Amino acid sequence: MVKSYTNRDPVELKLARRWRKEKMSMPAIAKLLGRSKETVSKWLKLSAKETRATAGRPKAVTPVVYAELKRTLTALQKAAGGQKEVTVAMVKAKARSPLSIRTIRDAFHAHGVRFHKLREKPILTIADRAARRVFARKYVGKSKAQWASKPHAIIDNKHFPMYLDKAAREHAARRSVRGAYRDGGSAVRPDLVKPKGTIKYPVKSVQVTAAVVKGRLRMWKYCEGRWNSRAAAAMYSGPLVRTLRKAFPDIARQGRSKWLVLEDNDPAGYKSRAALAAKTQSKIDTMNLPPRSPDLNVLDYSIWHEINVRMRKQEAAFDPDKKETVDEYLKRLRHTAVSLPTAIVTRAVGDMKRRVALVQKSRGGLINE
């Protein structure tokens, strides 16, 4: 006698699924269980739906699967050319992956691939890349010790805003914060935003010409007035030569020896006629950086940042009502710069070996710093 429909018996369901898997017909299964064919059919259909619901999408991301997802991400980003964002959903669709968006995102996070703002770097022309390749081929053989001993000086210019009061210091501190953990849907709180870098805070700034010499910032010259050919010529024939002679007395006594200075292609100052004449008179040869290559000047890629970090740290300990004079600020800025530990400066200079090798490997392209 056929049993009336009741709740599914786990044992009977298990038997029905096994027999169905063995290609037994539905009427035969129903007869063996003493159930109607319709009841057994409902059992098996409900069981299949529940199995799919509990199984969900596969969560394990194997190395092979991750490699394919990463290749897909890279291909989509190259095709976008930096003109639009590539989302995880786009990667999932392109790769035709059964994984959920969250699982793919978690896999990227586990491998250190997170959503960051695009890096702000110079856009290199074909000529720029060619010049960087020439520079890299010429100097890729220099060791860390050789970079530390020669060039005799590495020079650059920098504008430092003068944050003299509480409001200005708060602005500077907020600009230095990288980010915060927050949920995407929370309201925009004042403590979770930072001032835009394109909007300059209304404070005066001072221009500095500095030189790394023998593992320290030994020249620190404030530019009075505009930076131009006359100011550059005065810098070469004055403080720079005096600094070099003091740091290298043996070379200075030789008389005929020339100084080697690493510098960029500043046309208004370093490459002006007056500056070139001053360099010739002061026996200064130059090691010229390729255009748009701040990643190859130790002051740009390390020293300026180190100074700013230390300035902000000092200001965090100030009394809120403290107001510095311009002279006090300039004195503190200079002291902070020239007091940088030799170990930090030497390590940064030695990093040129790695950077030049990366430029050569990238065939003159941008490098991952």
C-alpha positions in Angstrom: 0.0 0.0 0.0 1.3 3.4 -0.9 2.0 5.6 2.1 0.3 9.0 2.3 2.6 12.1 2.0 4.4 13.0 5.2 7.5 15.0 6.0 10.6 13.6 4.3 12.3 10.8 6.1 16.1 11.3 6.0 16.8 7.6 5.4 14.3 7.3 2.6 15.5 10.5 1.0 19.1 9.2 1.2 18.1 6.0 -0.5 16.0 7.8 -3.1 19.0 10.1 -4.0 21.4 7.1 -4.2 19.1 5.0 -6.4 18.4 8.0 -8.7 22.1 8.6 -9.1 22.3 4.9 -10.1 19.9 5.7 -13.0 16.9 3.9 -11.4 13.6 5.0 -12.7 11.3 7.2 -10.6 8.4 4.6 -10.5 10.8 1.9 -9.4 12.2 4.1 -6.5 8.6 5.0 -5.5 7.7 1.3 -5.4 10.6 0.3 -3.3 9.9 3.1 -0.8 6.2 2.6 -0.8 5.6 6.2 -1.8 3.8 7.7 -4.8 5.9 8.8 -7.8 4.9 12.4 -7.3 6.0 12.4 -3.6 9.5 11.1 -4.4 9.8 13.6 -7.3 9.0 16.5 -4.9 11.6 15.2 -2.4 14.3 15.0 -4.9 13.6 18.4 -6.4 13.5 20.1 -3.0 16.7 18.3 -2.0 18.5 19.5 -5.1 17.5 23.2 -4.5 18.6 23.0 -0.8 22.0 21.5 -1.9 22.6 24.3 -4.3 21.6 26.9 -1.7 23.9 25.6 1.0 26.8 25.0 -1.3 26.8 28.5 -2.8 29.7 29.7 -4.9 33.1 28.1 -4.4 35.0 30.1 -1.8 38.5 28.6 -2.2 40.7 30.6 -4.5 43.5 28.4 -5.7 46.8 29.8 -6.9 45.8 29.0 -10.5 42.4 30.7 -10.2 44.0 33.8 -8.5 46.7 34.0 -11.3 43.9 34.1 -13.9 42.0 36.8 -12.0 45.2 38.9 -11.6 45.9 38.5 -15.4 42.4 39.6 -16.1 42.7 42.6 -13.8 46.0 43.7 -15.5 44.5 43.3 -19.0 41.5 45.4 -18.1 43.6 48.1 -16.6 45.9 48.3 -19.6 42.9 48.5 -21.9 41.4 51.3 -19.7 44.6 53.2 -20.0 44.0 55.0 -16.7 40.9 56.7 -18.2 38.3 54.7 -16.2 38.2 52.6 -13.1 38.3 48.8 -13.3 36.0 47.2 -10.7 36.0 43.7 -9.2 32.7 43.2 -10.9 34.3 43.8 -14.3 37.1 41.3 -13.5 34.4 38.7 -12.5 32.5 39.2 -15.7 35.6 39.2 -18.0 37.0 36.1 -16.3 33.6 34.4 -16.3 34.3 33.4 -12.7 31.7 31.6 -10.6 33.2 33.2 -7.5 31.3 36.0 -5.8 32.6 39.6 -6.0 33.3 39.6 -2.3 35.4 36.4 -2.6 37.4 37.8 -5.5 38.0 41.1 -3.6 39.1 39.1 -0.5 41.5 37.1 -2.6 43.0 40.4 -4.0 43.3 41.8 -0.4 45.0 38.6 0.7 47.7 39.2 -1.9 48.1 42.9 -1.1 46.0 44.1 -4.0 43.7 46.9 -2.6 42.0 49.9 -4.1 44.3 52.9 -3.9 44.3 56.3 -5.5 46.2 56.4 -8.7 49.9 57.4 -8.1 50.8 60.9 -9.2 53.8 60.6 -11.4 55.2 62.4 -14.4 53.9 61.4 -17.8 56.9 60.3 -19.7 57.3 61.0 -23.4 59.2 58.7 -25.8 62.2 61.1 -25.6 62.0 61.0 -21.7 62.1 57.2 -21.7 65.0 57.2 -24.1 67.0 59.6 -21.9 66.2 57.5 -18.8 67.4 54.4 -20.6 70.7 56.1 -21.5 71.2 57.3 -17.9 70.5 53.8 -16.5 72.8 52.1 -19.0 75.6 54.5 -18.0 75.3 54.2 -14.3 73.8 50.8 -13.6 77.2 49.4 -12.6 77.7 51.9 -9.7 77.7 50.3 -6.3 76.1 51.8 -3.2 79.5 52.8 -1.9 80.3 54.5 -5.2 77.0 56.4 -5.1 77.9 57.5 -1.6 81.3 58.8 -2.6 80.6 60.3 -6.0 78.9 62.6 -7.1 80.4 64.9 -4.6 77.0 66.7 -4.2 73.4 66.2 -5.1 71.4 69.4 -5.4 67.7 70.4 -5.7 65.3 73.2 -5.0 62.1 73.1 -2.9 59.3 75.4 -1.8 58.4 75.0 1.9 55.1 76.6 3.1 55.6 78.4 6.4 53.0 77.1 8.8 53.3 79.6 11.7 50.1 79.4 13.7 47.6 76.9 15.0 45.3 76.9 12.0 48.1 76.5 9.5 49.7 73.7 11.5 46.4 71.8 11.7 46.1 72.1 8.0 49.6 70.7 7.5 48.9 67.8 9.9 45.7 66.9 8.1 47.4 66.9 4.8 50.0 64.4 6.0 47.4 61.8 7.0 47.2 59.0 4.5 43.7 57.6 5.3 41.4 56.0 7.8 39.4 52.9 8.3 35.7 53.6 7.7 32.6 52.0 6.2 31.7 53.2 2.8 28.2 54.3 3.8 29.0 56.5 6.8 28.3 60.2 6.7 31.2 62.5 5.7 32.6 63.5 9.1 35.1 66.4 9.5 37.6 64.0 11.1 37.5 61.7 8.1 38.4 64.2 5.3 41.7 65.9 4.3 42.2 69.2 2.4 42.7 68.8 -1.3 46.3 69.1 -2.4 45.3 71.3 -5.4 44.0 74.0 -3.0 46.9 75.8 -1.5 46.6 77.0 2.1 47.1 80.8 2.2 50.6 81.0 3.7 53.9 82.3 2.4 56.5 79.9 1.4 60.3 79.9 1.2 62.5 78.4 -1.5 65.5 76.4 -0.5 68.5 75.2 -2.5 70.0 72.2 -0.7 72.9 69.8 -1.3 73.5 66.3 0.0 77.3 66.1 0.5 79.1 63.2 2.1 76.0 61.7 3.8 74.5 64.9 5.1 72.6 67.9 4.1 75.6 70.2 4.3 74.3 73.1 2.2 71.0 74.8 3.0 70.5 78.1 1.3 67.3 80.2 1.4 66.7 82.0 -1.9 66.0 85.7 -1.3 63.8 87.0 -4.1 63.1 85.0 -7.3 65.0 81.9 -8.3 66.7 82.7 -11.6 70.0 82.5 -13.5 71.6 85.1 -11.2 70.6 83.3 -8.0 71.8 79.9 -9.5 75.2 81.4 -10.5 75.7 82.9 -7.0 74.8 79.5 -5.4 77.4 77.6 -7.5 80.3 80.1 -7.0 79.4 80.7 -3.4 77.9 78.3 -0.8 78.1 75.2 -3.0 81.9 75.5 -3.7 82.6 76.5 0.0 80.6 73.4 1.2 82.5 71.1 -1.2 85.9 72.5 -0.2 85.1 72.1 3.5 83.8 68.5 3.0 86.6 67.4 0.8 89.8 69.2 1.9 92.1 66.8 0.1 90.4 67.4 -3.3 90.4 71.1 -2.6 94.1 71.2 -2.1 94.8 69.5 -5.4 93.6 72.7 -7.2 93.1 71.1 -10.6 90.5 68.6 -9.6 86.9 69.1 -10.6 83.7 68.6 -8.6 80.9 66.3 -9.8 77.4 67.5 -9.0 74.2 65.6 -9.7 71.3 67.9 -10.7 68.2 68.1 -12.8 67.5 70.1 -15.9 66.1 73.3 -14.4 66.3 75.8 -17.4 65.7 78.9 -15.3 68.5 78.2 -12.9 70.9 75.2 -13.3 71.1 75.3 -17.1 71.0 79.1 -17.6 74.1 80.8 -19.3 75.1 82.5 -16.0 74.9 79.3 -14.1 76.9 77.4 -16.8 79.6 80.1 -16.7 79.7 79.9 -12.8 80.1 76.1 -12.9 83.0 76.4 -15.4 84.7 79.0 -13.2 84.2 76.9 -10.1 85.4 73.7 -11.8 82.0 72.0 -11.4 81.1 69.1 -13.8 77.5 67.9 -13.8 75.8 64.6 -13.8 72.5 65.5 -15.4 69.3 63.7 -14.5 66.9 62.8 -17.3 63.9 65.1 -17.7 60.9 64.4 -15.4 62.9 62.0 -13.2 62.3 62.9 -9.5 62.5 59.2 -8.8 66.3 59.5 -9.4 67.0 62.5 -7.1 67.5 61.5 -3.5 66.1 64.9 -2.3 62.9 64.3 -4.3 62.3 60.7 -3.5 63.4 60.8 0.2 64.9 63.8 1.9 62.1 66.4 1.4 59.5 63.9 2.8 61.8 63.1 5.8 62.1 66.7 6.6 58.3 67.3 6.4 57.6 64.3 8.6 59.9 65.6 11.3 58.5 69.2 11.1 55.0 67.9 11.5 56.1 65.7 14.5 57.6 68.7 16.2 54.5 70.8 15.6 52.3 68.2 17.1 54.0 68.8 20.5 53.6 72.6 20.3 51.3 74.5 22.6 48.1 75.2 20.5 48.5 78.9 21.0 52.1 79.0 19.9 52.9 81.3 17.0 56.3 81.3 15.4 57.9 84.2 13.7 59.3 83.7 10.2 62.8 83.7 11.5 62.0 81.1 14.1 60.4 78.9 11.5 63.3 79.2 9.1 65.8 78.4 11.8 63.8 75.3 12.9 63.5 74.1 9.3 67.2 74.5 8.7 68.1 72.7 12.0 65.7 69.9 11.1 67.3 69.5 7.7 70.9 69.6 8.6 70.3 67.4 11.6 69.0 64.4 9.6 71.0 61.3 10.7 73.8 60.3 8.3 72.5 56.8 8.3 69.1 57.9 6.8 70.8 60.1 4.1 73.4 57.5 3.2 70.7 54.8 2.9 68.7 57.0 0.7 71.6 57.8 -1.6 72.6 54.1 -1.8 69.1 53.4 -3.0 70.1 54.9 -6.3 71.7 51.5 -7.2 68.3 49.8 -7.0 66.5 52.6 -8.7 68.8 52.8 -11.7 68.5 49.0 -12.1 64.7 49.3 -12.1 64.8 52.0 -14.7 67.0 49.9 -16.9 64.6 46.9 -16.4 61.6 49.0 -17.3 63.4 50.2 -20.4 63.3 53.8 -19.2 59.7 53.6 -17.9 58.3 54.5 -14.5 59.4 52.4 -11.5 57.7 50.9 -8.5 59.3 52.9 -5.7 
